[in-house]
Amino acid sequence: MAVDASITIAMAKRIELWPLDRLKPYERNARTHSSEQVAQIGASIVEFGFTNPILVDSSDGIVAGHGRFAAAQELGLKTVPVVVLDHLSDRQRKAYIIADNKLALNAGWDLDLLQTELADLRDDHFEINVIGFTQAELGDLLDKPFEFAPASEEDQGRLDEKKTQETDCVCPNCGHEFIKQI
């Protein structure tokens, strides 16, 4: 898609660091984030850094990044990177809040390339649980069940200890959840 050279495209000129408590979530945000997904976003931030700033309007309202905001709260972050979208009208801001989420959903996967990349990561012993796929999805994509093993005897001991507690067990290394069998 070519853009007419006479059209000016608005672009962010800088990323700013703001106190997390300055940000105001949009009360009518139609996108939902489960606690599991917020935990996945948090794990991604821990692994890769805060690589995708939260988009805000000139009134400190969140335009895009409600999941990242929730993850930052869970992680106890005091500041987060933001980009101020002060060029949007109220109507554009409302539309962009929806478009930002929907347009991402419209993307697809080249399954052959995805399988190759996942296999490479697995073979390099990268903890691929932080990239958002479930264990079942990884098993399907890799044509075999995802192999889980504790990283150490200490981790196995912590898992065994959790089996005696009333909650489900979570691997301290990769975050894999085990349903308690009674």
N, C-alpha and C positions, 0 to 999 in steps of 0.2 A: 504494500500500500504506500504509494508516494504521497507526500504532503506538499501542497503548494508552497513555494518558497516565500510567499508573502504572508503566510500564516505564522504567527508567533506562538510557540509552544511553551507553556509555563513549566519551569523546572525548578526544583529545589536547589538552592545555592549552598546550603550547608546543613550539617547535622549538629544539633545542639544537645547538651546533656541537661535534663530537667529532673528536679526532685519527683519521685514517683507520686508523692501525695498531692502534687499540683494537677495531675491529670484527672479529667472527669469523664468516666465512661458514658457513652450515649445510651440513654434510658430506653430508646426504642430500637436498639440494635437487634435485628432479627436473627443474627447468627448466634448459635449456642456453642458452648465449650464445656464438655464433660470434665469431671475432675481427672479422669484418665488422660484426656487429651491435653489438659493443662500440664499434667505431670510429664507428658511426652515433650511438650514445648519447653518445659523447664530443663529436662534432660538434654535437649538439643542446645539450649543456651549454655549449659554447663560444658558440654562437649566442644561446641564450635564457637562460642562467644555470642554476644548479642549482635548478630549480623544484620538484622532487619529492623530498622528503627520503627517506632510507633509514629503513626501519622496523626497530627493534631490540627485543630483549627485555631484561629487567632483568639478564641475564648477558652483555650486549654482543653477543649473537648476532644475525645478520641474519635478519629475518623476511621482509622484502620489499625488493628493491633490489639483488640480486646483480649485475645488469647495470650499474647505476649505480655500484656499488662497483668493479667491474672497470674501468669507464671512468675513474673518479676516479684509480685507480692508474695507468692509462695516461697520464693528463694530468699526473701528478705532484702532485696536490692533497695538501695536508697535513691539511686539515680538511674535513669534510662535514657538511651538515645532517642531523640524525636526529630521529625521533620515537620515544620510548620507549613500547612497548606493555606496560606492566607489569600490565595487568589480565587478560591471557590465561592460561589454564591451559596446561599442556604439551600436552594434547590439542587445545585450541583453536588454539594456536600452530602445531602440525603441520598442522592442517586449513586454517588461514588461509594458510600458505605455498603450498598448492595452490590454494585458492580465489582468492587475489589474482591469480594468473596465468590461471586458467581463466575467471574471470568476464570479464576483459578480452577474451579471445578470443571470447566469446559475443556481442559487439557487432557491429553491421553498419554499412553505409554507405548514406546517401542519395546515390546516384551522381550525380544531377543537381546537387545542392548541392556535392558534392565536386569535380566537374568545373568548376563555376563558380568555386569558391574557388581551385583550382589554376591556372586560366586567369588569374584576377586576380593571383595571386602572380607567375606567369610574366610577365605584361604589366607588372607593377611592377618587373621585373628582380630579384626576390628569388631567392636561390640555393636553389631548392626541393629540391635534393639532400639537404638536412639534415633533411627531414621523414620519411625512411624508405622512400620508394617507390623501386623500381629505375627505371632509365632506360626499360626496356621497359614497365613499368606506367604510367609517366608518359605515354609515347607512346600507349598504349592509351586512357588516360583523357582525354587531350587530343586524340584523333583524328588525331594526326600525330606523327611522330618528334620526340622532344625535341631541340631544336636546341642543339648544343654548339659553343661557340667560346671560344678562350682570351680572357681579359680584356685582354691586352696582348701586344705583340711580345715582351716579356721572358718572359712565361709560355709563349708559343709556342716560344721558344728553349730554355727548360728542358724542354719536351716533346720537342723534336727531339733534345736531348742525351740524354734518357732512352731514346730509341729505339735508341741505340747500346749501351746497357747490357744486361745479361743478365736484368733483371727486367722485369715488366710496367710500363707507363707509367701514371702517375696524374697527372691534371690538378692543378696546384698551386692552382687557383682553386676548383674545385667538387668535386674528389675523384673525378671520373669515371675509371674504370680502362680502359685500352686493352690488349688482348692483343697482345703483340709478334708481328709477322708477319715471318717469316724467308724 
